[in-house]
Amino acid sequence: MSARGWALFAAVSVIWGMPYLFIKIAVDEISPSVMAWSRLALAAAVLLPIAWRLGALRGLGARWRTLTVFAAVEMAIPWQLLGFGEVHVSSSLAAILIAAVPLFVALIATRFDHSERPTPTRLAGMLIGLAGVVALVGIDIGGKGDELLGAFAILVVAFLYAIGPMIVKRSLSDVDPLGPVAASLGLATLLVTPFALADLPDSVPSSDTLASVAVLGFLCSALAFLLFFRLIAEVGPGKATVITYINPVVALGLGVAILDESVTTGVVVGLLLILAGSWLSTDGRLPPGLAGLAERARSRAAARSSEAPG
């Protein structure tokens, strides 16, 4: 990869390993719904004008139903559930459980995408990844009821994250990806608004909480999406998605260094098994649906580059 490619790769890997830390800080003082709404609103405020100026929103009005469903399963519901989960479990454990997304992608694809029929390698990967989840939950959490509830909520988030690519593949892979992402952020903001209004804080949050929400919205959402599209255009979708296997390691390091979270046997065993299983279950490829979206982003970036003067 070029120096720019390495720089983008490092930036996205670190930025998308950070949300779990800042979610943990935020939900110590505000509700998961308020945290999710604030993050969505800030990101939408940045990306919608950019998408409008670039023409990426053109033609999306006819797909508002699909975009609403995508916004619900990829942002509105999971971002609230993720906050709820982190009320009960550590940020590093949450990140490791989210690393199981490729396992759910592979599982769903076996039923709804005939081009992704299971192979022995994928089946082995799913079993290994499942063993990692069992090890993580069984060893690290055991019989603690509130932590089990939090872990279950985060596994639901991982499942919802796996549905998103299927929607993209079926209905959104033929458009500039910036448009659907920006529009979905706006729609998700509207969907979460009633829940946030019903659970407003009694007083102005602390500066740490406000700073965490700002980082989540501007850095971990808006800037991260923009950098990810640039990374895809620079190095291709295959290399770009290796960040999936680096994010939880970054989150684990941040949780240990800043929040004094412990690295237990369950965390180590679960992390290694889930990452190995996720890699095998997708044959080391980009999850279905996201591949088409990523290729589209790279093609549009290349077209814009060729049209640029000089």
ChimeraX commands (.cxc) that place a marker at each C-alpha (Angstrom):
marker #1 position 0.00,0.00,0.00 radius 0.5
marker #1 position 1.02,3.61,-0.47 radius 0.5
marker #1 position 1.96,5.83,2.46 radius 0.5
marker #1 position -1.47,7.47,2.16 radius 0.5
marker #1 position -3.11,4.05,2.24 radius 0.5
marker #1 position -1.24,3.08,5.42 radius 0.5
marker #1 position -2.11,6.40,7.04 radius 0.5
marker #1 position -5.82,6.02,6.20 radius 0.5
marker #1 position -5.80,2.40,7.35 radius 0.5
marker #1 position -4.23,3.33,10.70 radius 0.5
marker #1 position -6.62,6.25,11.17 radius 0.5
marker #1 position -9.80,4.25,10.49 radius 0.5
marker #1 position -8.58,1.29,12.58 radius 0.5
marker #1 position -8.00,3.54,15.58 radius 0.5
marker #1 position -11.11,5.70,15.13 radius 0.5
marker #1 position -13.47,2.72,14.85 radius 0.5
marker #1 position -11.82,1.11,17.86 radius 0.5
marker #1 position -12.63,4.18,19.97 radius 0.5
marker #1 position -16.48,4.33,20.15 radius 0.5
marker #1 position -16.74,1.67,22.86 radius 0.5
marker #1 position -14.59,3.72,25.24 radius 0.5
marker #1 position -16.58,6.93,24.71 radius 0.5
marker #1 position -19.94,5.12,24.83 radius 0.5
marker #1 position -18.91,3.70,28.20 radius 0.5
marker #1 position -18.05,7.18,29.49 radius 0.5
marker #1 position -21.25,8.74,28.12 radius 0.5
marker #1 position -23.75,6.18,29.45 radius 0.5
marker #1 position -22.39,6.59,32.95 radius 0.5
marker #1 position -24.27,9.91,33.00 radius 0.5
marker #1 position -26.83,10.02,30.17 radius 0.5
marker #1 position -29.23,7.41,28.84 radius 0.5
marker #1 position -28.32,5.19,25.89 radius 0.5
marker #1 position -31.09,6.85,23.86 radius 0.5
marker #1 position -29.78,10.37,24.45 radius 0.5
marker #1 position -26.24,9.21,23.69 radius 0.5
marker #1 position -27.35,7.53,20.44 radius 0.5
marker #1 position -29.48,10.51,19.35 radius 0.5
marker #1 position -26.67,12.98,19.98 radius 0.5
marker #1 position -24.20,10.87,18.02 radius 0.5
marker #1 position -26.61,10.45,15.12 radius 0.5
marker #1 position -27.60,14.11,14.99 radius 0.5
marker #1 position -24.01,15.35,14.99 radius 0.5
marker #1 position -22.94,12.90,12.27 radius 0.5
marker #1 position -25.99,13.71,10.14 radius 0.5
marker #1 position -25.32,17.43,10.49 radius 0.5
marker #1 position -21.87,16.88,8.98 radius 0.5
marker #1 position -22.55,14.27,6.28 radius 0.5
marker #1 position -25.91,15.39,4.89 radius 0.5
marker #1 position -24.62,18.74,3.54 radius 0.5
marker #1 position -21.58,17.00,2.04 radius 0.5
marker #1 position -23.75,14.35,0.37 radius 0.5
marker #1 position -26.12,17.05,-0.91 radius 0.5
marker #1 position -23.30,19.11,-2.38 radius 0.5
marker #1 position -21.80,16.07,-4.12 radius 0.5
marker #1 position -25.17,14.94,-5.50 radius 0.5
marker #1 position -25.02,11.67,-3.56 radius 0.5
marker #1 position -28.61,12.05,-2.34 radius 0.5
marker #1 position -30.05,12.30,-5.85 radius 0.5
marker #1 position -32.68,9.64,-6.57 radius 0.5
marker #1 position -32.90,8.30,-3.02 radius 0.5
marker #1 position -36.42,9.63,-2.39 radius 0.5
marker #1 position -37.98,6.62,-4.07 radius 0.5
marker #1 position -36.08,4.32,-1.69 radius 0.5
marker #1 position -37.13,5.93,1.58 radius 0.5
marker #1 position -38.72,2.71,2.88 radius 0.5
marker #1 position -35.54,0.72,2.31 radius 0.5
marker #1 position -33.43,3.51,3.79 radius 0.5
marker #1 position -35.67,3.66,6.85 radius 0.5
marker #1 position -35.32,-0.07,7.48 radius 0.5
marker #1 position -31.55,0.18,6.95 radius 0.5
marker #1 position -31.35,3.15,9.34 radius 0.5
marker #1 position -33.29,1.22,11.96 radius 0.5
marker #1 position -31.27,-2.00,11.89 radius 0.5
marker #1 position -27.85,-0.45,11.28 radius 0.5
marker #1 position -28.01,2.69,13.47 radius 0.5
marker #1 position -31.17,3.59,15.40 radius 0.5
marker #1 position -31.73,0.31,17.24 radius 0.5
marker #1 position -28.17,-1.00,17.60 radius 0.5
marker #1 position -26.62,2.28,18.79 radius 0.5
marker #1 position -29.16,2.43,21.64 radius 0.5
marker #1 position -28.70,-1.25,22.46 radius 0.5
marker #1 position -24.93,-0.86,22.42 radius 0.5
marker #1 position -25.21,1.91,25.00 radius 0.5
marker #1 position -27.54,-0.24,27.10 radius 0.5
marker #1 position -25.12,-3.15,26.88 radius 0.5
marker #1 position -22.19,-1.02,27.99 radius 0.5
marker #1 position -24.10,0.04,31.08 radius 0.5
marker #1 position -23.60,-3.55,32.23 radius 0.5
marker #1 position -20.35,-4.77,30.62 radius 0.5
marker #1 position -16.90,-3.35,29.92 radius 0.5
marker #1 position -16.12,-1.46,26.73 radius 0.5
marker #1 position -13.51,-4.03,25.71 radius 0.5
marker #1 position -15.92,-6.95,26.12 radius 0.5
marker #1 position -18.49,-5.07,24.03 radius 0.5
marker #1 position -15.98,-4.54,21.22 radius 0.5
marker #1 position -14.97,-8.20,21.21 radius 0.5
marker #1 position -18.60,-9.35,21.01 radius 0.5
marker #1 position -19.23,-6.93,18.10 radius 0.5
marker #1 position -16.32,-8.63,16.31 radius 0.5
marker #1 position -18.73,-11.55,15.86 radius 0.5
marker #1 position -20.58,-9.62,13.13 radius 0.5
marker #1 position -18.95,-11.60,10.26 radius 0.5
marker #1 position -20.18,-14.80,11.93 radius 0.5
marker #1 position -23.76,-13.58,11.77 radius 0.5
marker #1 position -23.24,-12.34,8.20 radius 0.5
marker #1 position -22.10,-15.81,7.16 radius 0.5
marker #1 position -24.98,-17.45,9.03 radius 0.5
marker #1 position -27.66,-15.19,7.50 radius 0.5
marker #1 position -26.12,-15.51,4.03 radius 0.5
marker #1 position -26.50,-19.29,4.10 radius 0.5
marker #1 position -30.27,-18.80,4.27 radius 0.5
marker #1 position -30.91,-15.69,2.17 radius 0.5
marker #1 position -28.02,-15.50,-0.29 radius 0.5
marker #1 position -27.54,-18.60,-2.43 radius 0.5
marker #1 position -24.25,-17.26,-3.77 radius 0.5
marker #1 position -22.88,-17.56,-0.24 radius 0.5
marker #1 position -23.52,-21.25,0.34 radius 0.5
marker #1 position -21.62,-22.59,3.36 radius 0.5
marker #1 position -18.30,-24.29,2.72 radius 0.5
marker #1 position -16.43,-26.50,5.18 radius 0.5
marker #1 position -14.14,-23.57,5.95 radius 0.5
marker #1 position -17.04,-21.25,6.69 radius 0.5
marker #1 position -18.80,-23.82,8.84 radius 0.5
marker #1 position -15.61,-24.37,10.81 radius 0.5
marker #1 position -15.24,-20.63,11.21 radius 0.5
marker #1 position -18.76,-20.26,12.56 radius 0.5
marker #1 position -18.18,-23.03,15.08 radius 0.5
marker #1 position -14.86,-21.54,16.20 radius 0.5
marker #1 position -16.41,-18.11,16.53 radius 0.5
marker #1 position -19.33,-19.53,18.51 radius 0.5
marker #1 position -16.84,-21.21,20.82 radius 0.5
marker #1 position -15.21,-17.80,21.32 radius 0.5
marker #1 position -18.53,-16.23,22.31 radius 0.5
marker #1 position -19.23,-19.09,24.71 radius 0.5
marker #1 position -15.75,-18.77,26.22 radius 0.5
marker #1 position -16.05,-15.01,26.59 radius 0.5
marker #1 position -19.50,-15.11,28.17 radius 0.5
marker #1 position -18.95,-18.27,30.19 radius 0.5
marker #1 position -15.49,-17.51,31.59 radius 0.5
marker #1 position -15.61,-13.73,31.89 radius 0.5
marker #1 position -19.24,-13.24,32.92 radius 0.5
marker #1 position -20.37,-16.54,34.35 radius 0.5
marker #1 position -23.69,-16.28,36.14 radius 0.5
marker #1 position -23.83,-12.50,36.63 radius 0.5
marker #1 position -27.35,-11.63,35.54 radius 0.5
marker #1 position -26.90,-7.97,34.66 radius 0.5
marker #1 position -23.72,-8.63,32.68 radius 0.5
marker #1 position -25.38,-11.51,30.83 radius 0.5
marker #1 position -28.21,-9.14,29.87 radius 0.5
marker #1 position -25.68,-6.58,28.62 radius 0.5
marker #1 position -23.78,-9.20,26.64 radius 0.5
marker #1 position -27.02,-10.45,25.07 radius 0.5
marker #1 position -27.94,-6.89,24.04 radius 0.5
marker #1 position -24.57,-6.49,22.33 radius 0.5
marker #1 position -24.94,-9.81,20.52 radius 0.5
marker #1 position -28.30,-8.54,19.23 radius 0.5
marker #1 position -26.41,-5.48,17.96 radius 0.5
marker #1 position -23.96,-7.76,16.14 radius 0.5
marker #1 position -26.89,-9.60,14.55 radius 0.5
marker #1 position -28.50,-6.34,13.42 radius 0.5
marker #1 position -25.18,-5.13,12.00 radius 0.5
marker #1 position -25.13,-8.30,9.91 radius 0.5
marker #1 position -28.57,-7.58,8.40 radius 0.5
marker #1 position -27.45,-4.20,7.06 radius 0.5
marker #1 position -25.16,-5.62,4.34 radius 0.5
marker #1 position -28.00,-7.78,3.04 radius 0.5
marker #1 position -30.18,-4.69,2.60 radius 0.5
marker #1 position -27.32,-2.92,0.85 radius 0.5
marker #1 position -26.74,-5.82,-1.51 radius 0.5
marker #1 position -30.40,-6.14,-2.46 radius 0.5
marker #1 position -31.43,-2.51,-2.76 radius 0.5
marker #1 position -28.62,0.04,-2.36 radius 0.5
marker #1 position -25.50,-1.30,-4.04 radius 0.5
marker #1 position -26.11,0.66,-7.25 radius 0.5
marker #1 position -25.77,4.14,-5.72 radius 0.5
marker #1 position -22.99,6.26,-4.28 radius 0.5
marker #1 position -22.58,4.87,-0.72 radius 0.5
marker #1 position -22.21,8.32,0.81 radius 0.5
marker #1 position -25.85,9.07,-0.04 radius 0.5
marker #1 position -27.44,6.11,1.77 radius 0.5
marker #1 position -25.16,6.54,4.78 radius 0.5
marker #1 position -25.92,10.25,5.15 radius 0.5
marker #1 position -29.66,9.77,4.55 radius 0.5
marker #1 position -29.77,6.87,7.01 radius 0.5
marker #1 position -28.09,8.96,9.69 radius 0.5
marker #1 position -30.79,11.60,9.25 radius 0.5
marker #1 position -33.61,9.04,9.33 radius 0.5
marker #1 position -32.10,7.25,12.33 radius 0.5
marker #1 position -31.95,10.57,14.18 radius 0.5
marker #1 position -35.70,10.98,13.65 radius 0.5
marker #1 position -36.38,7.40,14.75 radius 0.5
marker #1 position -34.48,7.80,18.01 radius 0.5
marker #1 position -35.87,11.26,18.83 radius 0.5
marker #1 position -39.00,10.05,20.76 radius 0.5
marker #1 position -36.89,7.76,22.96 radius 0.5
marker #1 position -34.34,10.48,23.65 radius 0.5
marker #1 position -37.04,13.02,24.53 radius 0.5
marker #1 position -38.59,10.55,26.98 radius 0.5
marker #1 position -35.28,10.09,28.80 radius 0.5
marker #1 position -33.64,13.52,28.90 radius 0.5
marker #1 position -31.12,14.13,31.71 radius 0.5
marker #1 position -32.22,16.17,34.71 radius 0.5
marker #1 position -29.18,18.45,34.48 radius 0.5
marker #1 position -26.54,19.50,32.00 radius 0.5
marker #1 position -24.07,16.61,31.55 radius 0.5
marker #1 position -20.46,17.00,32.61 radius 0.5
marker #1 position -17.75,18.18,30.25 radius 0.5
marker #1 position -16.41,14.60,29.97 radius 0.5
marker #1 position -19.80,13.34,28.79 radius 0.5
marker #1 position -20.27,16.19,26.34 radius 0.5
marker #1 position -16.78,15.65,24.96 radius 0.5
marker #1 position -17.46,11.91,24.59 radius 0.5
marker #1 position -20.68,12.57,22.64 radius 0.5
marker #1 position -18.86,15.05,20.40 radius 0.5
marker #1 position -16.12,12.51,19.66 radius 0.5
marker #1 position -18.72,9.84,18.91 radius 0.5
marker #1 position -20.62,12.07,16.50 radius 0.5
marker #1 position -17.90,14.01,14.72 radius 0.5
marker #1 position -14.93,11.66,14.89 radius 0.5
marker #1 position -16.24,8.10,15.27 radius 0.5
marker #1 position -19.17,8.56,12.87 radius 0.5
marker #1 position -18.91,11.45,10.39 radius 0.5
marker #1 position -15.14,11.57,9.91 radius 0.5
marker #1 position -14.80,7.79,10.16 radius 0.5
marker #1 position -17.23,7.19,7.28 radius 0.5
marker #1 position -15.49,9.77,5.10 radius 0.5
marker #1 position -12.05,8.29,5.80 radius 0.5
marker #1 position -13.35,4.77,5.20 radius 0.5
marker #1 position -14.61,5.70,1.73 radius 0.5
marker #1 position -11.22,7.29,0.99 radius 0.5
marker #1 position -9.47,4.15,2.25 radius 0.5
marker #1 position -11.58,1.94,-0.03 radius 0.5
marker #1 position -10.73,4.14,-3.00 radius 0.5
marker #1 position -7.02,4.03,-2.10 radius 0.5
marker #1 position -6.41,0.34,-1.27 radius 0.5
marker #1 position -9.56,-1.54,-2.37 radius 0.5
marker #1 position -12.38,-3.09,-0.34 radius 0.5
marker #1 position -10.53,-6.28,0.59 radius 0.5
marker #1 position -7.63,-4.62,2.37 radius 0.5
marker #1 position -9.84,-1.90,3.82 radius 0.5
marker #1 position -12.00,-4.35,5.76 radius 0.5
marker #1 position -9.05,-5.85,7.63 radius 0.5
marker #1 position -9.84,-3.07,10.14 radius 0.5
marker #1 position -12.66,-5.35,11.33 radius 0.5
marker #1 position -10.03,-7.51,13.01 radius 0.5
marker #1 position -8.04,-4.60,14.48 radius 0.5
marker #1 position -10.88,-2.53,15.99 radius 0.5
marker #1 position -11.47,-4.83,19.01 radius 0.5
marker #1 position -7.74,-4.90,19.79 radius 0.5
marker #1 position -7.70,-1.08,19.80 radius 0.5
marker #1 position -10.82,-1.02,21.98 radius 0.5
marker #1 position -9.28,-3.52,24.39 radius 0.5
marker #1 position -6.11,-1.44,24.70 radius 0.5
marker #1 position -8.07,1.77,25.32 radius 0.5
marker #1 position -10.28,0.10,27.91 radius 0.5
marker #1 position -7.28,-1.21,29.81 radius 0.5
marker #1 position -5.24,2.00,29.56 radius 0.5
marker #1 position -7.97,4.56,30.30 radius 0.5
marker #1 position -10.74,2.75,32.18 radius 0.5
marker #1 position -8.53,0.24,34.01 radius 0.5
marker #1 position -10.49,-2.68,32.57 radius 0.5
marker #1 position -8.86,-6.03,33.18 radius 0.5
marker #1 position -7.62,-8.53,30.60 radius 0.5
marker #1 position -8.99,-11.85,31.80 radius 0.5
marker #1 position -8.56,-15.36,30.45 radius 0.5
marker #1 position -12.06,-15.18,28.96 radius 0.5
marker #1 position -11.22,-11.94,27.13 radius 0.5
marker #1 position -8.04,-13.36,25.58 radius 0.5
marker #1 position -9.55,-16.71,24.59 radius 0.5
marker #1 position -12.78,-15.15,23.35 radius 0.5
marker #1 position -11.00,-12.48,21.31 radius 0.5
marker #1 position -8.71,-14.94,19.54 radius 0.5
marker #1 position -11.46,-17.45,18.78 radius 0.5
marker #1 position -13.98,-14.85,17.59 radius 0.5
marker #1 position -11.46,-13.14,15.29 radius 0.5
marker #1 position -10.28,-16.46,13.87 radius 0.5
marker #1 position -13.83,-17.69,13.39 radius 0.5
marker #1 position -14.94,-14.43,11.79 radius 0.5
marker #1 position -12.07,-14.55,9.31 radius 0.5
marker #1 position -12.71,-18.17,8.35 radius 0.5
marker #1 position -16.49,-17.79,8.15 radius 0.5
marker #1 position -16.16,-15.14,5.43 radius 0.5
marker #1 position -13.20,-16.75,3.66 radius 0.5
marker #1 position -11.22,-13.63,4.53 radius 0.5
marker #1 position -13.47,-11.51,2.32 radius 0.5
marker #1 position -15.68,-8.48,2.73 radius 0.5
marker #1 position -19.18,-9.41,3.95 radius 0.5
marker #1 position -21.74,-9.76,1.13 radius 0.5
marker #1 position -23.47,-6.52,0.25 radius 0.5
marker #1 position -20.70,-4.33,1.59 radius 0.5
marker #1 position -18.50,-5.64,-1.21 radius 0.5
marker #1 position -20.76,-4.12,-3.85 radius 0.5
marker #1 position -21.09,-0.88,-1.94 radius 0.5
marker #1 position -17.31,-0.67,-1.48 radius 0.5
marker #1 position -16.61,-1.34,-5.14 radius 0.5
marker #1 position -19.11,1.38,-6.03 radius 0.5
marker #1 position -17.32,3.83,-3.76 radius 0.5
marker #1 position -13.97,3.02,-5.32 radius 0.5
marker #1 position -15.34,3.37,-8.87 radius 0.5
marker #1 position -16.90,6.76,-8.13 radius 0.5
marker #1 position -13.72,7.97,-6.44 radius 0.5
marker #1 position -11.70,6.90,-9.47 radius 0.5
marker #1 position -14.15,8.64,-11.82 radius 0.5
marker #1 position -13.93,11.87,-9.86 radius 0.5
marker #1 position -10.14,11.65,-9.86 radius 0.5
marker #1 position -10.01,11.22,-13.65 radius 0.5
marker #1 position -12.30,14.22,-14.13 radius 0.5
marker #1 position -10.21,16.48,-11.92 radius 0.5
marker #1 position -8.10,19.10,-13.80 radius 0.5
marker #1 position -4.36,18.48,-14.20 radius 0.5
marker link #1:1,2 radius 0.2
marker link #1:2,3 radius 0.2
marker link #1:3,4 radius 0.2
marker link #1:4,5 radius 0.2
marker link #1:5,6 radius 0.2
marker link #1:6,7 radius 0.2
marker link #1:7,8 radius 0.2
marker link #1:8,9 radius 0.2
marker link #1:9,10 radius 0.2
marker link #1:10,11 radius 0.2
marker link #1:11,12 radius 0.2
marker link #1:12,13 radius 0.2
marker link #1:13,14 radius 0.2
marker link #1:14,15 radius 0.2
marker link #1:15,16 radius 0.2
marker link #1:16,17 radius 0.2
marker link #1:17,18 radius 0.2
marker link #1:18,19 radius 0.2
marker link #1:19,20 radius 0.2
marker link #1:20,21 radius 0.2
marker link #1:21,22 radius 0.2
marker link #1:22,23 radius 0.2
marker link #1:23,24 radius 0.2
marker link #1:24,25 radius 0.2
marker link #1:25,26 radius 0.2
marker link #1:26,27 radius 0.2
marker link #1:27,28 radius 0.2
marker link #1:28,29 radius 0.2
marker link #1:29,30 radius 0.2
marker link #1:30,31 radius 0.2
marker link #1:31,32 radius 0.2
marker link #1:32,33 radius 0.2
marker link #1:33,34 radius 0.2
marker link #1:34,35 radius 0.2
marker link #1:35,36 radius 0.2
marker link #1:36,37 radius 0.2
marker link #1:37,38 radius 0.2
marker link #1:38,39 radius 0.2
marker link #1:39,40 radius 0.2
marker link #1:40,41 radius 0.2
marker link #1:41,42 radius 0.2
marker link #1:42,43 radius 0.2
marker link #1:43,44 radius 0.2
marker link #1:44,45 radius 0.2
marker link #1:45,46 radius 0.2
marker link #1:46,47 radius 0.2
marker link #1:47,48 radius 0.2
marker link #1:48,49 radius 0.2
marker link #1:49,50 radius 0.2
marker link #1:50,51 radius 0.2
marker link #1:51,52 radius 0.2
marker link #1:52,53 radius 0.2
marker link #1:53,54 radius 0.2
marker link #1:54,55 radius 0.2
marker link #1:55,56 radius 0.2
marker link #1:56,57 radius 0.2
marker link #1:57,58 radius 0.2
marker link #1:58,59 radius 0.2
marker link #1:59,60 radius 0.2
marker link #1:60,61 radius 0.2
marker link #1:61,62 radius 0.2
marker link #1:62,63 radius 0.2
marker link #1:63,64 radius 0.2
marker link #1:64,65 radius 0.2
marker link #1:65,66 radius 0.2
marker link #1:66,67 radius 0.2
marker link #1:67,68 radius 0.2
marker link #1:68,69 radius 0.2
marker link #1:69,70 radius 0.2
marker link #1:70,71 radius 0.2
marker link #1:71,72 radius 0.2
marker link #1:72,73 radius 0.2
marker link #1:73,74 radius 0.2
marker link #1:74,75 radius 0.2
marker link #1:75,76 radius 0.2
marker link #1:76,77 radius 0.2
marker link #1:77,78 radius 0.2
marker link #1:78,79 radius 0.2
marker link #1:79,80 radius 0.2
marker link #1:80,81 radius 0.2
marker link #1:81,82 radius 0.2
marker link #1:82,83 radius 0.2
marker link #1:83,84 radius 0.2
marker link #1:84,85 radius 0.2
marker link #1:85,86 radius 0.2
marker link #1:86,87 radius 0.2
marker link #1:87,88 radius 0.2
marker link #1:88,89 radius 0.2
marker link #1:89,90 radius 0.2
marker link #1:90,91 radius 0.2
marker link #1:91,92 radius 0.2
marker link #1:92,93 radius 0.2
marker link #1:93,94 radius 0.2
marker link #1:94,95 radius 0.2
marker link #1:95,96 radius 0.2
marker link #1:96,97 radius 0.2
marker link #1:97,98 radius 0.2
marker link #1:98,99 radius 0.2
marker link #1:99,100 radius 0.2
marker link #1:100,101 radius 0.2
marker link #1:101,102 radius 0.2
marker link #1:102,103 radius 0.2
marker link #1:103,104 radius 0.2
marker link #1:104,105 radius 0.2
marker link #1:105,106 radius 0.2
marker link #1:106,107 radius 0.2
marker link #1:107,108 radius 0.2
marker link #1:108,109 radius 0.2
marker link #1:109,110 radius 0.2
marker link #1:110,111 radius 0.2
marker link #1:111,112 radius 0.2
marker link #1:112,113 radius 0.2
marker link #1:113,114 radius 0.2
marker link #1:114,115 radius 0.2
marker link #1:115,116 radius 0.2
marker link #1:116,117 radius 0.2
marker link #1:117,118 radius 0.2
marker link #1:118,119 radius 0.2
marker link #1:119,120 radius 0.2
marker link #1:120,121 radius 0.2
marker link #1:121,122 radius 0.2
marker link #1:122,123 radius 0.2
marker link #1:123,124 radius 0.2
marker link #1:124,125 radius 0.2
marker link #1:125,126 radius 0.2
marker link #1:126,127 radius 0.2
marker link #1:127,128 radius 0.2
marker link #1:128,129 radius 0.2
marker link #1:129,130 radius 0.2
marker link #1:130,131 radius 0.2
marker link #1:131,132 radius 0.2
marker link #1:132,133 radius 0.2
marker link #1:133,134 radius 0.2
marker link #1:134,135 radius 0.2
marker link #1:135,136 radius 0.2
marker link #1:136,137 radius 0.2
marker link #1:137,138 radius 0.2
marker link #1:138,139 radius 0.2
marker link #1:139,140 radius 0.2
marker link #1:140,141 radius 0.2
marker link #1:141,142 radius 0.2
marker link #1:142,143 radius 0.2
marker link #1:143,144 radius 0.2
marker link #1:144,145 radius 0.2
marker link #1:145,146 radius 0.2
marker link #1:146,147 radius 0.2
marker link #1:147,148 radius 0.2
marker link #1:148,149 radius 0.2
marker link #1:149,150 radius 0.2
marker link #1:150,151 radius 0.2
marker link #1:151,152 radius 0.2
marker link #1:152,153 radius 0.2
marker link #1:153,154 radius 0.2
marker link #1:154,155 radius 0.2
marker link #1:155,156 radius 0.2
marker link #1:156,157 radius 0.2
marker link #1:157,158 radius 0.2
marker link #1:158,159 radius 0.2
marker link #1:159,160 radius 0.2
marker link #1:160,161 radius 0.2
marker link #1:161,162 radius 0.2
marker link #1:162,163 radius 0.2
marker link #1:163,164 radius 0.2
marker link #1:164,165 radius 0.2
marker link #1:165,166 radius 0.2
marker link #1:166,167 radius 0.2
marker link #1:167,168 radius 0.2
marker link #1:168,169 radius 0.2
marker link #1:169,170 radius 0.2
marker link #1:170,171 radius 0.2
marker link #1:171,172 radius 0.2
marker link #1:172,173 radius 0.2
marker link #1:173,174 radius 0.2
marker link #1:174,175 radius 0.2
marker link #1:175,176 radius 0.2
marker link #1:176,177 radius 0.2
marker link #1:177,178 radius 0.2
marker link #1:178,179 radius 0.2
marker link #1:179,180 radius 0.2
marker link #1:180,181 radius 0.2
marker link #1:181,182 radius 0.2
marker link #1:182,183 radius 0.2
marker link #1:183,184 radius 0.2
marker link #1:184,185 radius 0.2
marker link #1:185,186 radius 0.2
marker link #1:186,187 radius 0.2
marker link #1:187,188 radius 0.2
marker link #1:188,189 radius 0.2
marker link #1:189,190 radius 0.2
marker link #1:190,191 radius 0.2
marker link #1:191,192 radius 0.2
marker link #1:192,193 radius 0.2
marker link #1:193,194 radius 0.2
marker link #1:194,195 radius 0.2
marker link #1:195,196 radius 0.2
marker link #1:196,197 radius 0.2
marker link #1:197,198 radius 0.2
marker link #1:198,199 radius 0.2
marker link #1:199,200 radius 0.2
marker link #1:200,201 radius 0.2
marker link #1:201,202 radius 0.2
marker link #1:202,203 radius 0.2
marker link #1:203,204 radius 0.2
marker link #1:204,205 radius 0.2
marker link #1:205,206 radius 0.2
marker link #1:206,207 radius 0.2
marker link #1:207,208 radius 0.2
marker link #1:208,209 radius 0.2
marker link #1:209,210 radius 0.2
marker link #1:210,211 radius 0.2
marker link #1:211,212 radius 0.2
marker link #1:212,213 radius 0.2
marker link #1:213,214 radius 0.2
marker link #1:214,215 radius 0.2
marker link #1:215,216 radius 0.2
marker link #1:216,217 radius 0.2
marker link #1:217,218 radius 0.2
marker link #1:218,219 radius 0.2
marker link #1:219,220 radius 0.2
marker link #1:220,221 radius 0.2
marker link #1:221,222 radius 0.2
marker link #1:222,223 radius 0.2
marker link #1:223,224 radius 0.2
marker link #1:224,225 radius 0.2
marker link #1:225,226 radius 0.2
marker link #1:226,227 radius 0.2
marker link #1:227,228 radius 0.2
marker link #1:228,229 radius 0.2
marker link #1:229,230 radius 0.2
marker link #1:230,231 radius 0.2
marker link #1:231,232 radius 0.2
marker link #1:232,233 radius 0.2
marker link #1:233,234 radius 0.2
marker link #1:234,235 radius 0.2
marker link #1:235,236 radius 0.2
marker link #1:236,237 radius 0.2
marker link #1:237,238 radius 0.2
marker link #1:238,239 radius 0.2
marker link #1:239,240 radius 0.2
marker link #1:240,241 radius 0.2
marker link #1:241,242 radius 0.2
marker link #1:242,243 radius 0.2
marker link #1:243,244 radius 0.2
marker link #1:244,245 radius 0.2
marker link #1:245,246 radius 0.2
marker link #1:246,247 radius 0.2
marker link #1:247,248 radius 0.2
marker link #1:248,249 radius 0.2
marker link #1:249,250 radius 0.2
marker link #1:250,251 radius 0.2
marker link #1:251,252 radius 0.2
marker link #1:252,253 radius 0.2
marker link #1:253,254 radius 0.2
marker link #1:254,255 radius 0.2
marker link #1:255,256 radius 0.2
marker link #1:256,257 radius 0.2
marker link #1:257,258 radius 0.2
marker link #1:258,259 radius 0.2
marker link #1:259,260 radius 0.2
marker link #1:260,261 radius 0.2
marker link #1:261,262 radius 0.2
marker link #1:262,263 radius 0.2
marker link #1:263,264 radius 0.2
marker link #1:264,265 radius 0.2
marker link #1:265,266 radius 0.2
marker link #1:266,267 radius 0.2
marker link #1:267,268 radius 0.2
marker link #1:268,269 radius 0.2
marker link #1:269,270 radius 0.2
marker link #1:270,271 radius 0.2
marker link #1:271,272 radius 0.2
marker link #1:272,273 radius 0.2
marker link #1:273,274 radius 0.2
marker link #1:274,275 radius 0.2
marker link #1:275,276 radius 0.2
marker link #1:276,277 radius 0.2
marker link #1:277,278 radius 0.2
marker link #1:278,279 radius 0.2
marker link #1:279,280 radius 0.2
marker link #1:280,281 radius 0.2
marker link #1:281,282 radius 0.2
marker link #1:282,283 radius 0.2
marker link #1:283,284 radius 0.2
marker link #1:284,285 radius 0.2
marker link #1:285,286 radius 0.2
marker link #1:286,287 radius 0.2
marker link #1:287,288 radius 0.2
marker link #1:288,289 radius 0.2
marker link #1:289,290 radius 0.2
marker link #1:290,291 radius 0.2
marker link #1:291,292 radius 0.2
marker link #1:292,293 radius 0.2
marker link #1:293,294 radius 0.2
marker link #1:294,295 radius 0.2
marker link #1:295,296 radius 0.2
marker link #1:296,297 radius 0.2
marker link #1:297,298 radius 0.2
marker link #1:298,299 radius 0.2
marker link #1:299,300 radius 0.2
marker link #1:300,301 radius 0.2
marker link #1:301,302 radius 0.2
marker link #1:302,303 radius 0.2
marker link #1:303,304 radius 0.2
marker link #1:304,305 radius 0.2
marker link #1:305,306 radius 0.2
marker link #1:306,307 radius 0.2
marker link #1:307,308 radius 0.2
marker link #1:308,309 radius 0.2
marker link #1:309,310 radius 0.2
view
